[in-house]
Amino acid sequence: MTDDILTHSSDKQDILTGSCLPMDQEPEILSLRPEQFADYVGQNEVVEALKIAIEAAIQREEPVDHILFHGPPGLGKTTLAHIIANEMGGNLTSTSGPSLEKGGDLIGILTHLEDRDILFIDEIHRTPKIVEEFLYPAMEDFAVDFVFDKGIHARSHKYRLNRFTLVGATTRVGLLSAPLRDRFGIFRSLDFYNEADLAKIIRRSAALLKVTVDDEGANELSSRSRGTPRIVNRLLKRVRDYSQVRADGIITKKTVEAALVLEGVDEKGLTDLDRKYLKTIIEFYKGGPVGIEAIAATLQEETDTLVDVIEPYLLKVGLVTRTSSGRKASEAAYKHLGFSFQKRMFQ
C-alpha cells in the first residue's frame, strides 16, 4: 500500500502533489499559463489590487512593492508572478526556498537582477534562516552587506542592488518569520476557485489544446477538480486522451465520468489518498478526534503532504474538521464513503 501511495509515476497522485513536477515545465503546460491579467481567470479581488499597484508603480517609474502570495498548491501563485513580470516589463528569475542553501546562492541571484526585475521564491517559508537574513537589507534598502576577513581584520562592504520586486509564495504562511513577513508591502491570499471560473479555464485550455468540450463536460470536469486550476488542466489532458481513443474526440459528461474512473477521481474530486485519509480517521480512530501525526503514521505518509496537499480541500468542502484535540471526520464524510453515522453523546 505504501508504494502505491508514494509513487510519483501514478497520475492519481501527480494531480495532488504540492511540488513542481517535470510536466509543469513541458511546453504544452507552459502554453496554458496566461501571460496577462486579461487572460487570467478568477481571484478577482487579488487581480484588481495587483493591477492598481502595478499601474501606480509604472506611473512613478518605481518597482512595485514586494508581494507575498499564500494559499494551497496549484491556485496560480507562480502564474501571477509571471504576469507581474510581463506587466512590469521586467525579467522573471525563479527559485525556491529549499534550493537557497547558503547566502552566496541568494547573493549571486540578487546581483544579476536588473531594474524592475521580479525575483520569485516559491516555498519561501522553507528558506534557511542564514539566507533569510540576507533578504532583509535587500528588500528594504536594495543592498547586501559582504563581510571580508575574520576577527579583528573583519570589514564590511555594502553592495548596491538594482531595484527589484520580490514575489514570495507559500502554502504555510504561519511558518514565515515575522521580520520577513512584515517586509512585504502587498499580502494576498489565494482561495479555491468556484466551478464557474474553472469551467472558463477548461474552455480556454481546451481551445489552446485544440480539443472540443461541451458545456456539460466542462461543468462535470470543473466539479471534480478540487477548485484548483492546476488539477483541472491535468485532468483535462487525461480526459482528452480518453475521448481521443475511446470516444469521438469530443469531451462530454459521459467521457469525463468514464475517464476519471480510471484516474480514481470521484464525483467530489477525491482521489485514492483522500479516501484513505478519511477511512483511516473513520475506521482506525472511530471518526476522531485524532492527531495528524497518528494519521500520517498509519498511512505511512509525510505529515507535510497531508497538511499542505490533502487537508485544505477536505476542510474547504467540510469532509473533515480540525479541532484542538485533532482531526474529525464529518457526517458528510461518512455519507460520501458509505459509512453509517451515529452521533456520540460525549466526544
PAZA-341663 format. One record per residue (C-alpha): residue number from 0; z negated, x, y. Coordinates in nm, 2 decimals, padded with zeros to 4 digits, always signed. Layout:
[rec NUM, [Z, X, Y]]
...
END
This chain:
[rec 0, [+00.00, +00.00, +00.00]]
[rec 1, [-00.09, +00.28, +00.24]]
[rec 2, [+00.26, +00.44, +00.21]]
[rec 3, [+00.42, +00.11, +00.28]]
[rec 4, [+00.21, +00.06, +00.59]]
[rec 5, [+00.25, +00.41, +00.73]]
[rec 6, [+00.62, +00.47, +00.66]]
[rec 7, [+00.83, +00.52, +00.97]]
[rec 8, [+01.16, +00.47, +00.79]]
[rec 9, [+01.09, +00.10, +00.75]]
[rec 10, [+01.24, -00.13, +01.01]]
[rec 11, [+00.95, -00.36, +00.97]]
[rec 12, [+00.71, -00.11, +01.12]]
[rec 13, [+00.95, +00.06, +01.36]]
[rec 14, [+00.97, -00.26, +01.57]]
[rec 15, [+00.59, -00.22, +01.64]]
[rec 16, [+00.54, +00.14, +01.70]]
[rec 17, [+00.40, +00.23, +02.04]]
[rec 18, [+00.57, +00.58, +02.04]]
[rec 19, [+00.92, +00.67, +02.14]]
[rec 20, [+01.15, +00.67, +01.84]]
[rec 21, [+01.48, +00.86, +01.78]]
[rec 22, [+01.66, +00.52, +01.80]]
[rec 23, [+01.53, +00.49, +02.16]]
[rec 24, [+01.75, +00.79, +02.25]]
[rec 25, [+02.06, +00.65, +02.09]]
[rec 26, [+02.34, +00.59, +02.35]]
[rec 27, [+02.36, +00.23, +02.24]]
[rec 28, [+01.99, +00.17, +02.31]]
[rec 29, [+02.02, +00.35, +02.64]]
[rec 30, [+02.31, +00.14, +02.74]]
[rec 31, [+02.09, -00.17, +02.71]]
[rec 32, [+01.85, -00.03, +02.96]]
[rec 33, [+01.90, -00.19, +03.31]]
[rec 34, [+01.96, +00.07, +03.58]]
[rec 35, [+01.90, -00.15, +03.89]]
[rec 36, [+01.64, -00.42, +03.98]]
[rec 37, [+01.93, -00.67, +04.00]]
[rec 38, [+01.97, -00.64, +03.62]]
[rec 39, [+01.60, -00.63, +03.53]]
[rec 40, [+01.46, -00.95, +03.38]]
[rec 41, [+01.10, -01.06, +03.41]]
[rec 42, [+00.79, -00.92, +03.57]]
[rec 43, [+00.89, -01.09, +03.89]]
[rec 44, [+00.58, -01.00, +04.09]]
[rec 45, [+00.59, -00.64, +03.99]]
[rec 46, [+00.96, -00.61, +04.07]]
[rec 47, [+00.92, -00.77, +04.41]]
[rec 48, [+00.63, -00.54, +04.50]]
[rec 49, [+00.83, -00.24, +04.40]]
[rec 50, [+01.13, -00.35, +04.59]]
[rec 51, [+00.93, -00.38, +04.91]]
[rec 52, [+00.76, -00.04, +04.86]]
[rec 53, [+01.09, +00.14, +04.79]]
[rec 54, [+01.27, -00.02, +05.08]]
[rec 55, [+00.99, +00.08, +05.32]]
[rec 56, [+00.98, +00.43, +05.18]]
[rec 57, [+01.35, +00.47, +05.23]]
[rec 58, [+01.33, +00.35, +05.59]]
[rec 59, [+01.06, +00.60, +05.66]]
[rec 60, [+01.25, +00.87, +05.47]]
[rec 61, [+00.95, +00.93, +05.25]]
[rec 62, [+00.89, +00.93, +04.88]]
[rec 63, [+00.74, +00.61, +04.75]]
[rec 64, [+00.37, +00.61, +04.67]]
[rec 65, [+00.26, +00.73, +04.32]]
[rec 66, [+00.28, +00.44, +04.08]]
[rec 67, [+00.08, +00.36, +03.77]]
[rec 68, [+00.20, +00.10, +03.51]]
[rec 69, [-00.02, -00.02, +03.23]]
[rec 70, [+00.03, -00.27, +02.95]]
[rec 71, [+00.12, -00.29, +02.58]]
[rec 72, [+00.41, -00.08, +02.45]]
[rec 73, [+00.77, -00.20, +02.49]]
[rec 74, [+00.74, -00.41, +02.81]]
[rec 75, [+00.96, -00.19, +03.03]]
[rec 76, [+00.74, +00.08, +03.19]]
[rec 77, [+00.99, +00.35, +03.11]]
[rec 78, [+01.28, +00.13, +03.22]]
[rec 79, [+01.11, +00.07, +03.56]]
[rec 80, [+01.07, +00.45, +03.61]]
[rec 81, [+01.45, +00.49, +03.56]]
[rec 82, [+01.52, +00.21, +03.80]]
[rec 83, [+01.28, +00.35, +04.06]]
[rec 84, [+01.46, +00.69, +04.04]]
[rec 85, [+01.80, +00.52, +04.08]]
[rec 86, [+01.69, +00.31, +04.37]]
[rec 87, [+01.53, +00.61, +04.55]]
[rec 88, [+01.84, +00.82, +04.49]]
[rec 89, [+01.64, +01.09, +04.31]]
[rec 90, [+01.64, +01.25, +03.97]]
[rec 91, [+01.40, +01.15, +03.69]]
[rec 92, [+01.20, +01.40, +03.49]]
[rec 93, [+01.03, +01.25, +03.19]]
[rec 94, [+00.74, +01.39, +02.99]]
[rec 95, [+00.43, +01.26, +02.81]]
[rec 96, [+00.06, +01.34, +02.84]]
[rec 97, [+00.02, +01.49, +02.49]]
[rec 98, [+00.31, +01.73, +02.55]]
[rec 99, [+00.14, +01.89, +02.85]]
[rec 100, [-00.08, +02.12, +02.66]]
[rec 101, [-00.17, +02.36, +02.94]]
[rec 102, [-00.15, +02.39, +03.31]]
[rec 103, [+00.16, +02.61, +03.30]]
[rec 104, [+00.36, +02.33, +03.13]]
[rec 105, [+00.29, +02.10, +03.43]]
[rec 106, [+00.34, +02.36, +03.70]]
[rec 107, [+00.68, +02.45, +03.55]]
[rec 108, [+00.79, +02.09, +03.58]]
[rec 109, [+00.64, +02.04, +03.93]]
[rec 110, [+00.80, +02.34, +04.08]]
[rec 111, [+01.15, +02.23, +03.98]]
[rec 112, [+01.13, +01.88, +04.13]]
[rec 113, [+01.34, +01.81, +04.44]]
[rec 114, [+01.26, +01.60, +04.74]]
[rec 115, [+01.21, +01.23, +04.63]]
[rec 116, [+01.25, +01.31, +04.26]]
[rec 117, [+01.05, +01.10, +04.01]]
[rec 118, [+00.82, +01.25, +03.76]]
[rec 119, [+00.74, +01.01, +03.48]]
[rec 120, [+00.44, +01.08, +03.25]]
[rec 121, [+00.42, +00.85, +02.95]]
[rec 122, [+00.08, +00.81, +02.78]]
[rec 123, [-00.08, +00.96, +03.09]]
[rec 124, [-00.42, +00.88, +02.96]]
[rec 125, [-00.38, +01.15, +02.69]]
[rec 126, [-00.32, +01.43, +02.94]]
[rec 127, [-00.56, +01.71, +02.88]]
[rec 128, [-00.84, +01.75, +03.14]]
[rec 129, [-00.74, +02.10, +03.24]]
[rec 130, [-00.38, +01.98, +03.31]]
[rec 131, [-00.50, +01.67, +03.49]]
[rec 132, [-00.68, +01.88, +03.74]]
[rec 133, [-00.35, +02.04, +03.85]]
[rec 134, [-00.23, +01.69, +03.92]]
[rec 135, [-00.49, +01.62, +04.19]]
[rec 136, [-00.36, +01.85, +04.46]]
[rec 137, [+00.00, +01.79, +04.36]]
[rec 138, [-00.04, +01.42, +04.41]]
[rec 139, [-00.24, +01.44, +04.73]]
[rec 140, [-00.11, +01.74, +04.91]]
[rec 141, [+00.22, +01.82, +04.72]]
[rec 142, [+00.08, +02.16, +04.64]]
[rec 143, [-00.06, +02.36, +04.34]]
[rec 144, [-00.30, +02.64, +04.35]]
[rec 145, [-00.24, +02.96, +04.15]]
[rec 146, [-00.53, +03.19, +04.07]]
[rec 147, [-00.44, +03.56, +04.02]]
[rec 148, [-00.66, +03.82, +03.85]]
[rec 149, [-01.02, +03.76, +03.74]]
[rec 150, [-01.37, +03.83, +03.86]]
[rec 151, [-01.42, +04.00, +04.20]]
[rec 152, [-01.04, +04.06, +04.22]]
[rec 153, [-00.95, +03.69, +04.18]]
[rec 154, [-00.74, +03.54, +04.46]]
[rec 155, [-00.58, +03.20, +04.51]]
[rec 156, [-00.23, +03.12, +04.63]]
[rec 157, [-00.12, +02.77, +04.74]]
[rec 158, [+00.24, +02.68, +04.64]]
[rec 159, [+00.40, +02.40, +04.83]]
[rec 160, [+00.59, +02.14, +04.63]]
[rec 161, [+00.88, +01.91, +04.73]]
[rec 162, [+00.76, +01.56, +04.80]]
[rec 163, [+00.79, +01.37, +04.47]]
[rec 164, [+00.66, +01.04, +04.32]]
[rec 165, [+00.45, +01.04, +04.00]]
[rec 166, [+00.51, +00.74, +03.78]]
[rec 167, [+00.24, +00.71, +03.51]]
[rec 168, [+00.25, +00.48, +03.21]]
[rec 169, [-00.05, +00.39, +02.99]]
[rec 170, [-00.15, +00.14, +02.73]]
[rec 171, [-00.52, +00.23, +02.77]]
[rec 172, [-00.59, +00.22, +03.14]]
[rec 173, [-00.97, +00.24, +03.07]]
[rec 174, [-00.93, +00.59, +02.93]]
[rec 175, [-00.79, +00.72, +03.26]]
[rec 176, [-01.04, +00.93, +03.46]]
[rec 177, [-01.15, +00.77, +03.79]]
[rec 178, [-01.02, +01.07, +04.00]]
[rec 179, [-00.67, +01.04, +03.86]]
[rec 180, [-00.66, +00.66, +03.87]]
[rec 181, [-00.77, +00.65, +04.23]]
[rec 182, [-00.48, +00.88, +04.34]]
[rec 183, [-00.22, +00.62, +04.25]]
[rec 184, [-00.11, +00.41, +04.55]]
[rec 185, [+00.06, +00.14, +04.35]]
[rec 186, [-00.11, +00.00, +04.04]]
[rec 187, [+00.07, -00.27, +03.84]]
[rec 188, [+00.00, -00.44, +03.51]]
[rec 189, [+00.29, -00.55, +03.29]]
[rec 190, [+00.23, -00.86, +03.08]]
[rec 191, [+00.41, -01.01, +02.78]]
[rec 192, [+00.74, -01.19, +02.85]]
[rec 193, [+00.79, -01.56, +02.82]]
[rec 194, [+01.06, -01.69, +02.58]]
[rec 195, [+01.30, -01.79, +02.87]]
[rec 196, [+01.31, -01.43, +03.00]]
[rec 197, [+01.35, -01.29, +02.65]]
[rec 198, [+01.64, -01.53, +02.59]]
[rec 199, [+01.81, -01.39, +02.91]]
[rec 200, [+01.76, -01.03, +02.78]]
[rec 201, [+01.91, -01.13, +02.45]]
[rec 202, [+02.22, -01.28, +02.62]]
[rec 203, [+02.26, -00.97, +02.84]]
[rec 204, [+02.22, -00.73, +02.54]]
[rec 205, [+02.45, -00.94, +02.32]]
[rec 206, [+02.72, -00.91, +02.59]]
[rec 207, [+02.68, -00.53, +02.60]]
[rec 208, [+02.69, -00.51, +02.22]]
[rec 209, [+02.99, -00.75, +02.22]]
[rec 210, [+02.83, -01.00, +01.99]]
[rec 211, [+02.82, -01.38, +02.02]]
[rec 212, [+02.49, -01.56, +02.02]]
[rec 213, [+02.45, -01.93, +02.07]]
[rec 214, [+02.16, -02.09, +02.26]]
[rec 215, [+01.96, -02.19, +01.95]]
[rec 216, [+02.00, -01.84, +01.81]]
[rec 217, [+01.88, -01.68, +02.13]]
[rec 218, [+01.58, -01.92, +02.15]]
[rec 219, [+01.48, -01.86, +01.79]]
[rec 220, [+01.51, -01.48, +01.83]]
[rec 221, [+01.31, -01.48, +02.15]]
[rec 222, [+01.03, -01.69, +01.99]]
[rec 223, [+00.99, -01.42, +01.72]]
[rec 224, [+01.00, -01.11, +01.94]]
[rec 225, [+00.63, -01.09, +02.03]]
[rec 226, [+00.70, -01.13, +02.40]]
[rec 227, [+00.84, -00.77, +02.41]]
[rec 228, [+01.19, -00.66, +02.52]]
[rec 229, [+01.19, -00.35, +02.31]]
[rec 230, [+01.14, -00.56, +02.00]]
[rec 231, [+01.39, -00.83, +02.10]]
[rec 232, [+01.66, -00.56, +02.13]]
[rec 233, [+01.58, -00.41, +01.80]]
[rec 234, [+01.57, -00.74, +01.62]]
[rec 235, [+01.89, -00.84, +01.79]]
[rec 236, [+02.06, -00.54, +01.62]]
[rec 237, [+01.93, -00.63, +01.28]]
[rec 238, [+02.04, -00.99, +01.32]]
[rec 239, [+02.38, -00.87, +01.44]]
[rec 240, [+02.42, -00.66, +01.13]]
[rec 241, [+02.33, -00.96, +00.91]]
[rec 242, [+02.56, -01.20, +01.08]]
[rec 243, [+02.84, -00.95, +01.06]]
[rec 244, [+02.80, -00.90, +00.68]]
[rec 245, [+02.66, -01.24, +00.56]]
[rec 246, [+02.79, -01.48, +00.82]]
[rec 247, [+03.09, -01.53, +01.05]]
[rec 248, [+02.96, -01.28, +01.31]]
[rec 249, [+02.81, -01.54, +01.54]]
[rec 250, [+02.43, -01.53, +01.58]]
[rec 251, [+02.29, -01.88, +01.52]]
[rec 252, [+01.94, -02.01, +01.45]]
[rec 253, [+02.02, -02.01, +01.08]]
[rec 254, [+02.13, -01.64, +01.08]]
[rec 255, [+01.83, -01.54, +01.28]]
[rec 256, [+01.59, -01.71, +01.03]]
[rec 257, [+01.77, -01.55, +00.73]]
[rec 258, [+01.79, -01.20, +00.88]]
[rec 259, [+01.42, -01.19, +00.99]]
[rec 260, [+01.31, -01.30, +00.64]]
[rec 261, [+01.45, -00.97, +00.53]]
[rec 262, [+01.27, -00.79, +00.81]]
[rec 263, [+00.93, -00.95, +00.72]]
[rec 264, [+00.91, -01.12, +01.06]]
[rec 265, [+00.77, -01.48, +01.05]]
[rec 266, [+00.81, -01.77, +01.29]]
[rec 267, [+00.54, -01.63, +01.52]]
[rec 268, [+00.68, -01.28, +01.53]]
[rec 269, [+00.41, -01.14, +01.30]]
[rec 270, [+00.50, -00.85, +01.07]]
[rec 271, [+00.35, -00.75, +00.74]]
[rec 272, [+00.10, -00.53, +00.91]]
[rec 273, [-00.01, -00.81, +01.14]]
[rec 274, [-00.07, -01.04, +00.85]]
[rec 275, [-00.25, -00.77, +00.65]]
[rec 276, [-00.48, -00.71, +00.96]]
[rec 277, [-00.56, -01.09, +00.98]]
[rec 278, [-00.60, -01.12, +00.60]]
[rec 279, [-00.84, -00.82, +00.60]]
[rec 280, [-01.07, -01.00, +00.85]]
[rec 281, [-01.05, -01.33, +00.66]]
[rec 282, [-01.07, -01.22, +00.30]]
[rec 283, [-01.28, -00.90, +00.32]]
[rec 284, [-01.51, -00.99, +00.61]]
[rec 285, [-01.52, -01.37, +00.59]]
[rec 286, [-01.34, -01.42, +00.92]]
[rec 287, [-01.56, -01.17, +01.12]]
[rec 288, [-01.70, -01.05, +01.34]]
[rec 289, [-01.61, -00.70, +01.21]]
[rec 290, [-01.58, -00.37, +01.38]]
[rec 291, [-01.23, -00.22, +01.44]]
[rec 292, [-01.33, +00.09, +01.25]]
[rec 293, [-01.41, -00.11, +00.94]]
[rec 294, [-01.07, -00.29, +00.96]]
[rec 295, [-00.89, +00.04, +01.01]]
[rec 296, [-01.07, +00.20, +00.71]]
[rec 297, [-00.98, -00.10, +00.49]]
[rec 298, [-00.62, -00.09, +00.59]]
[rec 299, [-00.62, +00.30, +00.58]]
[rec 300, [-00.46, +00.28, +00.93]]
[rec 301, [-00.53, +00.46, +01.25]]
[rec 302, [-00.77, +00.28, +01.49]]
[rec 303, [-00.55, +00.36, +01.79]]
[rec 304, [-00.25, +00.19, +01.61]]
[rec 305, [-00.44, -00.13, +01.57]]
[rec 306, [-00.58, -00.13, +01.92]]
[rec 307, [-00.26, -00.03, +02.10]]
[rec 308, [+00.01, -00.19, +01.89]]
[rec 309, [-00.13, -00.47, +01.67]]
[rec 310, [-00.41, -00.63, +01.86]]
[rec 311, [-00.26, -00.70, +02.21]]
[rec 312, [-00.02, -00.96, +02.09]]
[rec 313, [-00.26, -01.12, +01.84]]
[rec 314, [-00.52, -01.15, +02.12]]
[rec 315, [-00.25, -01.30, +02.35]]
[rec 316, [-00.15, -01.57, +02.11]]
[rec 317, [-00.51, -01.65, +02.01]]
[rec 318, [-00.50, -01.54, +01.65]]
[rec 319, [-00.79, -01.31, +01.69]]
[rec 320, [-01.08, -01.28, +01.94]]
[rec 321, [-01.27, -00.97, +02.05]]
[rec 322, [-01.64, -01.01, +02.08]]
[rec 323, [-01.93, -00.77, +02.15]]
[rec 324, [-02.00, -00.76, +01.77]]
[rec 325, [-01.64, -00.72, +01.66]]
[rec 326, [-01.32, -00.89, +01.59]]
[rec 327, [-01.30, -01.25, +01.46]]
[rec 328, [-01.00, -01.44, +01.32]]
[rec 329, [-00.94, -01.77, +01.50]]
[rec 330, [-00.88, -02.11, +01.34]]
[rec 331, [-00.52, -02.07, +01.43]]
[rec 332, [-00.50, -01.75, +01.22]]
[rec 333, [-00.65, -01.94, +00.92]]
[rec 334, [-00.39, -02.21, +00.95]]
[rec 335, [-00.10, -01.98, +01.01]]
[rec 336, [-00.18, -01.78, +00.69]]
[rec 337, [-00.26, -02.09, +00.49]]
[rec 338, [-00.63, -02.05, +00.45]]
[rec 339, [-00.88, -02.33, +00.48]]
[rec 340, [-01.10, -02.30, +00.79]]
[rec 341, [-01.47, -02.41, +00.79]]
[rec 342, [-01.69, -02.35, +01.10]]
[rec 343, [-02.01, -02.18, +01.03]]
[rec 344, [-02.32, -02.30, +01.20]]
[rec 345, [-02.46, -01.95, +01.26]]
[rec 346, [-02.20, -01.69, +01.35]]
END
